[in-house]
Amino acid sequence: MKYEVVDAIISPIGRLDVLSKYEVAKLLDHSQGGLYTVFRNCSLAVLNCGNRMDDGKKLLERYQSFEIRVIQVERGIKLQVTGAPAIAFVDGHIIKGINEHLFAVLRDVIYTCEMISGNPYIDITQSEGISNAVFHILRNAEVLHAKTDPNMVVCWGGHSISRHEYDYSKEVGYHLGLRGLDICTGCGPGAMKGPMKGATIGHAKQRIRSGQYLGITEPGIIAAESPNPIVNNLVIMPDIEKRLEAFVRVGHGIVVYPGGAGTAEEILFILGVLLHPENKDMPFPLVFTGPEKAADYFKVINQFLVDILGEDVQNFYQIIIDDPEKVAQTMCDGMKQVKAYRRKVGDAFYFNWRLKIDKEFQQEFKPTHENMRNLQLHKDQERHLLAANLRRAFSGIVAGNVKDEGIRAIEQHGLFEIKGDAEIMERMDTLLASFVAQTRMKLAGEAYQPCYRIIK
């Protein structure tokens, strides 16, 4: 089947417009140490905005002829694309928001290569160095605002959700926007798009013209979750671990909507962080919410968390069903507590430096068959470390579901094998089965083929 494509020359709008010859050479370098592949694949994902596809492998195969090149001209640079998805263009001109996203990719790919990787002053083998790397990437993207009170709500949830769940996430976003709160999501469709869309209406009614709709992604997931067009600040982190840390460092509170394995990964990340003893007194509003029909979903999630992490884990979150206004009010109240605490301890409003994130949550986890098989999924460890290992298990499932590299690994070597304590495996199997039954693992209408096998 053929798909309509476009060839074009694209000029920067409000993003990186000057590069050195060395940087251009790196971007055009097809070798393993070059940047071309990651730059090309992220750019293709951005240009594919609006296309209902959550399979990174299929996207790359559909547009195999796509190429992108940096052209240096007298007054800066331009991008030459061939075989680009036509959906990114209107009457031969690239959509402005997609143009901005395209140059945001260029900015972050170059910055991470030049200023983070191999930088002797940022040691990413150490916990502090990883947090510094996250900070520098966000600051370079100009998304940290020093003179703004805490107002950033991170919204997590699935890309494959029902229409009524999407509408509910939009309604929550609307009430958040009415209260002047900004939105940060994983930048894709579904529960990542709905809150942003709702917030734009709330901001418009309040005549807020500086609303921030921050999207944070990473090269492995972006092809499956192309940035939605509402995102006005896009940041590409180097990997999923730095992406998750960026969410909790820049966010002042989190709202979680229904989702699948990726949402479970996010929940385990934030709860694992909050369970660390050094974070016990830190206010961090966390709300799980959805429409009435999603009540059973959160019952299953809650039961899983209680069974695995203990009864008191419920102290870290609230479950609010079918009440968008209460969610927004809870977040506003939480923002006041965050502001008072940050003032008391002398921490920045724009980046949560004091939040203790154990290195187990920061180290990049590569979901190979061996690594998935060797995960430490047992209760003979501190709870926050168990959460870290469970997070890795769900991260591997996400990779096998939608990421190009993960899908190819499954095709070549078979299903991931996940094993551990019998009780944990039983609870995990029940949770994953519920995701499959509710079509939360892939976009609705697509038959789900498991990428994992639970060994009890």
C-alpha positions as CSV (number, residue, x, y, z in Angstrom):
1,M,0.0,0.0,0.0
2,K,1.3,3.4,-0.9
3,Y,1.1,6.5,1.4
4,E,1.1,10.1,0.2
5,V,4.5,11.7,0.7
6,V,6.0,15.2,0.2
7,D,9.4,16.6,-0.6
8,A,10.1,20.0,1.0
9,I,12.7,22.5,2.2
10,I,11.8,23.7,5.7
11,S,13.0,26.9,7.5
12,P,13.2,27.1,11.3
13,I,10.5,29.1,13.2
14,G,11.5,30.1,16.7
15,R,13.9,27.2,17.2
16,L,17.5,26.3,16.6
17,D,18.6,27.9,13.3
18,V,22.4,27.9,13.5
19,L,24.8,24.9,13.5
20,S,28.5,24.4,13.2
21,K,30.0,22.4,10.4
22,Y,31.0,19.7,12.9
23,E,27.4,19.4,14.2
24,V,26.0,19.2,10.6
25,A,28.6,16.4,9.9
26,K,27.4,14.5,13.0
27,L,23.8,14.8,11.9
28,L,24.6,13.4,8.5
29,D,26.7,10.6,9.9
30,H,25.0,7.2,9.2
31,S,27.6,5.3,11.3
32,Q,26.8,3.8,14.7
33,G,28.4,6.7,16.4
34,G,26.6,9.3,14.3
35,L,23.4,11.0,14.9
36,Y,21.6,10.5,11.6
37,T,19.5,7.5,12.6
38,V,18.1,9.0,15.9
39,F,17.5,12.4,14.2
40,R,15.8,10.8,11.2
41,N,13.5,8.5,13.2
42,C,12.5,11.2,15.7
43,S,11.8,13.7,12.8
44,L,9.7,11.1,11.0
45,A,7.6,10.6,14.1
46,V,7.0,14.3,14.5
47,L,6.0,14.6,10.8
48,N,3.6,11.6,11.3
49,C,1.5,13.7,13.8
50,G,-2.2,12.8,13.6
51,N,-1.7,9.3,12.1
52,R,-3.3,6.6,14.2
53,M,-0.3,4.2,14.6
54,D,1.4,2.9,17.7
55,D,3.9,0.6,16.1
56,G,7.4,2.1,15.7
57,K,8.5,-0.7,13.5
58,K,5.6,-0.3,11.1
59,L,6.1,3.5,10.9
60,L,9.8,3.1,9.9
61,E,8.8,0.4,7.3
62,R,6.0,2.5,5.9
63,Y,8.3,5.4,5.1
64,Q,11.5,3.6,4.3
65,S,12.4,6.2,1.7
66,F,12.1,9.1,4.1
67,E,15.3,11.1,4.4
68,I,16.2,14.4,6.1
69,R,19.3,16.5,5.6
70,V,20.6,19.7,7.1
71,I,21.5,22.4,4.6
72,Q,23.7,25.3,5.6
73,V,22.8,28.6,4.0
74,E,24.1,32.1,4.4
75,R,21.7,33.1,7.2
76,G,21.6,29.8,9.1
77,I,20.2,26.3,8.2
78,K,17.3,24.7,6.6
79,L,16.0,21.1,6.5
80,Q,15.5,19.2,3.3
81,V,13.0,16.3,3.6
82,T,12.1,13.7,1.0
83,G,9.4,11.2,1.3
84,A,7.8,12.9,4.3
85,P,4.3,12.0,5.5
86,A,1.9,14.4,3.6
87,I,-0.2,14.8,6.8
88,A,2.3,17.3,8.1
89,F,1.6,19.7,5.3
90,V,-1.2,22.0,4.2
91,D,-1.3,23.2,0.6
92,G,2.4,22.4,0.3
93,H,3.4,24.2,3.5
94,I,4.4,22.5,6.7
95,I,2.1,23.0,9.7
96,K,3.8,25.6,12.0
97,G,3.5,23.5,15.2
98,I,5.1,20.5,13.5
99,N,7.8,22.8,12.2
100,E,8.6,23.8,15.8
101,H,8.6,20.2,16.9
102,L,11.0,19.3,14.1
103,F,13.5,21.9,15.1
104,A,13.0,20.9,18.8
105,V,14.2,17.4,17.8
106,L,17.2,18.9,16.1
107,R,18.0,21.1,19.2
108,D,17.8,18.2,21.7
109,V,19.6,15.6,19.6
110,I,22.5,18.0,19.1
111,Y,22.6,19.2,22.7
112,T,22.5,15.7,24.2
113,C,25.4,14.6,22.0
114,E,27.5,17.7,22.4
115,M,26.9,18.8,26.0
116,I,25.7,15.6,27.9
117,S,27.4,12.5,26.4
118,G,31.0,12.4,27.4
119,N,30.9,15.7,29.3
120,P,33.4,15.3,32.2
121,Y,31.4,17.7,34.3
122,I,28.2,15.7,34.0
123,D,29.0,12.1,35.2
124,I,25.9,10.1,34.1
125,T,27.3,7.1,35.9
126,Q,26.4,8.8,39.2
127,S,22.9,9.7,40.4
128,E,23.7,13.4,40.8
129,G,25.2,13.6,37.3
130,I,22.0,12.0,35.8
131,S,19.9,14.6,37.6
132,N,22.2,17.4,36.3
133,A,21.8,16.0,32.8
134,V,18.0,16.1,33.0
135,F,18.2,19.7,34.3
136,H,20.5,20.9,31.6
137,I,18.5,19.4,28.8
138,L,15.3,21.0,30.2
139,R,17.0,24.4,30.7
140,N,18.4,24.3,27.2
141,A,14.9,23.7,25.9
142,E,13.8,26.9,27.8
143,V,11.0,25.1,29.6
144,L,12.1,26.0,33.2
145,H,10.7,29.3,34.3
146,A,12.2,30.8,37.5
147,K,9.5,33.5,38.2
148,T,6.5,31.2,38.1
149,D,4.7,29.7,41.2
150,P,4.2,25.9,41.2
151,N,1.5,25.3,38.6
152,M,2.7,22.3,36.4
153,V,0.4,19.3,36.4
154,V,1.9,16.2,34.8
155,C,-0.8,14.0,33.2
156,W,-0.1,10.3,32.6
157,G,-2.4,7.8,30.9
158,G,-2.8,5.5,28.0
159,H,-2.6,6.3,24.3
160,S,-5.2,3.6,23.7
161,I,-8.3,4.8,25.6
162,S,-12.0,4.8,24.9
163,R,-13.8,7.9,23.7
164,H,-15.5,8.5,27.0
165,E,-12.2,8.3,28.9
166,Y,-10.6,10.7,26.4
167,D,-13.5,13.2,26.9
168,Y,-13.1,12.8,30.6
169,S,-9.4,13.6,30.5
170,K,-10.3,16.7,28.4
171,E,-12.8,17.8,31.0
172,V,-10.3,17.5,33.8
173,G,-7.8,19.5,31.7
174,Y,-10.5,22.2,31.2
175,H,-10.9,22.6,35.0
176,L,-7.1,22.6,35.5
177,G,-6.8,25.3,32.8
178,L,-9.6,27.4,34.4
179,R,-7.4,27.5,37.6
180,G,-4.4,28.7,35.7
181,L,-2.5,25.4,35.8
182,D,-0.2,24.2,33.0
183,I,-0.1,20.7,31.6
184,C,2.8,18.4,31.0
185,T,2.3,15.0,29.3
186,G,4.1,12.3,27.3
187,C,3.0,14.4,24.3
188,G,1.2,11.6,22.4
189,P,-2.5,10.9,21.7
190,G,-5.2,9.7,24.1
191,A,-4.8,10.7,27.7
192,M,-1.7,12.7,26.7
193,K,-3.7,14.9,24.3
194,G,-7.0,15.2,26.1
195,P,-5.8,17.2,29.2
196,M,-3.9,19.6,27.0
197,K,-6.9,20.2,24.7
198,G,-9.2,20.8,27.7
199,A,-6.7,23.2,29.2
200,T,-6.5,25.3,26.1
201,I,-10.2,26.1,26.5
202,G,-9.8,26.9,30.2
203,H,-6.9,29.1,29.5
204,A,-8.7,30.9,26.7
205,K,-11.7,31.6,29.0
206,Q,-9.3,33.1,31.6
207,R,-7.4,35.0,28.8
208,I,-4.2,33.2,29.7
209,R,-2.0,33.5,26.6
210,S,1.1,32.0,28.2
211,G,-0.2,28.6,28.9
212,Q,2.4,25.9,28.7
213,Y,1.6,22.5,27.1
214,L,4.9,20.6,27.7
215,G,5.5,17.3,26.0
216,I,8.4,15.1,27.1
217,T,9.3,12.1,25.1
218,E,12.4,10.0,24.1
219,P,13.7,8.4,20.9
220,G,12.4,4.9,21.7
221,I,8.7,5.8,22.2
222,I,8.2,8.8,20.0
223,A,7.5,6.8,16.8
224,A,4.7,5.0,18.6
225,E,3.4,8.2,20.2
226,S,3.9,11.1,17.8
227,P,3.7,14.5,19.5
228,N,0.1,15.9,19.4
229,P,-0.3,19.3,17.8
230,I,-1.3,21.1,21.0
231,V,2.2,20.7,22.5
232,N,3.9,24.1,22.4
233,N,7.1,22.9,24.1
234,L,8.6,19.6,23.0
235,V,11.6,18.0,24.8
236,I,13.4,14.8,23.7
237,M,15.1,13.1,26.6
238,P,17.8,10.5,25.8
239,D,16.0,7.5,27.3
240,I,12.9,6.5,29.3
241,E,14.5,6.8,32.7
242,K,15.6,10.5,32.1
243,R,12.1,11.1,30.7
244,L,10.5,9.9,33.8
245,E,12.8,11.8,36.0
246,A,12.1,15.0,34.0
247,F,8.4,14.5,34.7
248,V,8.8,14.4,38.4
249,R,11.5,17.1,38.6
250,V,9.6,19.7,36.6
251,G,6.0,18.7,37.7
252,H,4.4,19.9,40.9
253,G,1.7,17.2,40.9
254,I,0.5,14.3,38.8
255,V,-2.9,13.2,37.5
256,V,-3.0,9.6,36.3
257,Y,-5.8,8.5,33.8
258,P,-6.5,4.9,32.7
259,G,-3.8,3.3,30.6
260,G,-1.8,0.1,30.0
261,A,1.7,-1.1,30.7
262,G,3.3,2.3,30.2
263,T,1.0,3.9,32.7
264,A,1.7,1.1,35.2
265,E,5.4,1.8,34.6
266,E,4.9,5.5,35.4
267,I,2.8,4.7,38.5
268,L,5.6,2.4,39.8
269,F,8.2,5.0,39.1
270,I,6.5,7.8,41.1
271,L,5.5,5.5,44.0
272,G,8.9,4.0,44.1
273,V,10.4,7.5,44.4
274,L,7.9,8.6,47.0
275,L,8.5,5.4,49.1
276,H,12.2,6.3,49.5
277,P,12.7,7.3,53.2
278,E,14.3,10.6,52.3
279,N,11.1,11.8,50.6
280,K,8.6,10.9,53.4
281,D,7.8,14.6,54.3
282,M,7.7,16.0,50.8
283,P,4.3,17.0,49.5
284,F,3.6,15.7,46.0
285,P,-0.1,15.6,45.0
286,L,-0.9,12.4,43.1
287,V,-4.4,11.6,41.9
288,F,-5.8,8.6,40.0
289,T,-8.9,9.5,38.1
290,G,-11.3,8.5,35.3
291,P,-15.0,8.4,34.5
292,E,-17.4,6.1,36.2
293,K,-16.8,3.3,33.7
294,A,-13.1,3.3,34.7
295,A,-13.8,2.7,38.4
296,D,-13.0,-1.0,38.0
297,Y,-9.7,-0.2,36.3
298,F,-8.5,1.7,39.3
299,K,-9.8,-1.0,41.7
300,V,-7.5,-3.5,40.0
301,I,-4.6,-1.0,40.0
302,N,-5.1,-0.2,43.7
303,Q,-5.3,-3.9,44.6
304,F,-2.1,-4.6,42.7
305,L,-0.2,-1.8,44.5
306,V,-1.5,-2.8,47.9
307,D,-0.7,-6.5,47.4
308,I,2.8,-5.8,46.2
309,L,3.9,-2.6,48.1
310,G,1.7,-2.8,51.2
311,E,-1.5,-1.2,52.5
312,D,0.1,2.1,53.4
313,V,1.1,2.8,49.8
314,Q,-2.4,4.3,49.5
315,N,-1.3,7.2,51.6
316,F,0.6,8.5,48.6
317,Y,-2.4,8.9,46.2
318,Q,-6.1,9.7,46.0
319,I,-8.6,7.9,43.7
320,I,-11.2,10.3,42.4
321,I,-13.9,8.9,40.1
322,D,-16.0,10.9,37.8
323,D,-15.4,14.3,39.3
324,P,-13.1,16.6,37.1
325,E,-13.7,19.6,39.3
326,K,-12.6,17.8,42.5
327,V,-9.5,16.7,40.7
328,A,-8.6,20.2,39.7
329,Q,-9.3,21.6,43.2
330,T,-7.2,18.8,44.8
331,M,-4.3,19.8,42.5
332,C,-4.7,23.5,43.4
333,D,-4.6,22.6,47.1
334,G,-1.6,20.5,46.5
335,M,0.2,23.3,44.7
336,K,-0.2,25.5,47.8
337,Q,1.4,22.8,49.9
338,V,4.3,22.4,47.4
339,K,4.9,26.1,47.3
340,A,5.0,26.4,51.1
341,Y,7.3,23.4,51.4
342,R,9.7,24.6,48.7
343,R,9.9,28.0,50.4
344,K,10.5,26.4,53.8
345,V,13.4,24.2,52.6
346,G,14.7,26.8,50.1
347,D,14.2,24.6,47.0
348,A,13.4,26.0,43.5
349,F,9.9,26.1,42.2
350,Y,10.9,25.2,38.6
351,F,12.9,22.0,39.4
352,N,12.5,19.6,42.3
353,W,16.2,19.3,43.4
354,R,15.4,17.9,46.8
355,L,13.4,14.9,45.6
356,K,15.6,11.8,46.2
357,I,15.6,9.5,43.2
358,D,17.6,6.3,43.8
359,K,20.0,5.3,41.1
360,E,18.0,2.2,40.5
361,F,15.3,4.4,38.9
362,Q,17.8,6.4,36.9
363,Q,20.0,3.8,35.2
364,E,19.0,3.1,31.7
365,F,17.4,-0.4,31.4
366,K,17.8,-2.1,28.1
367,P,14.9,-4.6,27.7
368,T,16.9,-7.6,26.3
369,H,15.6,-11.1,26.8
370,E,18.4,-11.7,29.3
371,N,17.7,-8.6,31.3
372,M,14.0,-9.2,31.4
373,R,14.6,-12.8,32.6
374,N,17.0,-11.7,35.3
375,L,14.8,-9.0,37.0
376,Q,14.7,-9.2,40.8
377,L,11.0,-9.5,41.4
378,H,10.8,-10.6,45.0
379,K,9.8,-9.1,48.3
380,D,13.2,-9.7,50.0
381,Q,14.3,-6.1,49.3
382,E,13.2,-2.6,50.2
383,R,9.9,-1.6,48.7
384,H,11.2,1.2,46.6
385,L,13.7,-1.1,45.0
386,L,11.0,-3.7,44.3
387,A,9.0,-0.9,42.6
388,A,12.1,-0.1,40.6
389,N,12.4,-3.6,39.3
390,L,8.7,-3.9,38.6
391,R,9.0,-0.6,36.7
392,R,11.6,-2.2,34.5
393,A,9.4,-5.2,33.8
394,F,6.6,-3.0,32.5
395,S,9.1,-0.9,30.6
396,G,10.2,-4.0,28.8
397,I,6.6,-4.9,27.9
398,V,6.1,-1.4,26.5
399,A,9.2,-1.9,24.3
400,G,7.9,-5.2,23.1
401,N,4.5,-3.7,22.3
402,V,5.4,-0.6,20.4
403,K,9.1,0.2,20.1
404,D,10.9,-0.7,16.9
405,E,13.9,-2.3,18.7
406,G,11.7,-4.2,21.1
407,I,9.4,-5.6,18.4
408,R,12.3,-6.8,16.4
409,A,13.8,-8.5,19.4
410,I,10.5,-10.4,20.0
411,E,10.4,-11.4,16.4
412,Q,13.9,-12.7,16.5
413,H,14.1,-14.4,19.9
414,G,10.5,-15.0,21.0
415,L,8.6,-13.7,24.0
416,F,10.2,-12.0,27.0
417,E,10.1,-14.3,30.0
418,I,9.2,-12.6,33.3
419,K,9.7,-14.6,36.5
420,G,9.8,-14.0,40.2
421,D,8.0,-14.7,43.5
422,A,4.8,-16.6,42.8
423,E,2.6,-14.0,44.5
424,I,4.1,-11.2,42.5
425,M,3.8,-13.0,39.3
426,E,0.2,-14.0,40.0
427,R,-0.8,-10.3,40.7
428,M,1.2,-9.1,37.7
429,D,-0.5,-11.6,35.4
430,T,-3.9,-10.6,36.7
431,L,-3.2,-6.9,36.1
432,L,-1.8,-7.5,32.6
433,A,-4.7,-9.7,31.7
434,S,-7.1,-6.9,32.6
435,F,-5.2,-4.5,30.4
436,V,-5.5,-6.9,27.5
437,A,-9.2,-7.5,28.1
438,Q,-9.8,-3.8,28.1
439,T,-7.8,-3.3,24.9
440,R,-5.3,-1.0,26.7
441,M,-2.1,-2.5,25.3
442,K,-2.7,-1.4,21.7
443,L,-4.9,1.0,19.8
444,A,-8.5,-0.1,19.7
445,G,-9.3,-2.4,16.8
446,E,-5.9,-4.0,16.7
447,A,-5.6,-7.6,17.9
448,Y,-3.0,-7.7,20.7
449,Q,-0.2,-10.2,20.4
450,P,1.5,-10.6,23.8
451,C,5.3,-9.9,23.8
452,Y,5.8,-11.6,27.2
453,R,5.3,-14.8,29.1
454,I,4.7,-14.8,32.9
455,I,6.5,-17.7,34.6
456,K,4.8,-18.4,37.9
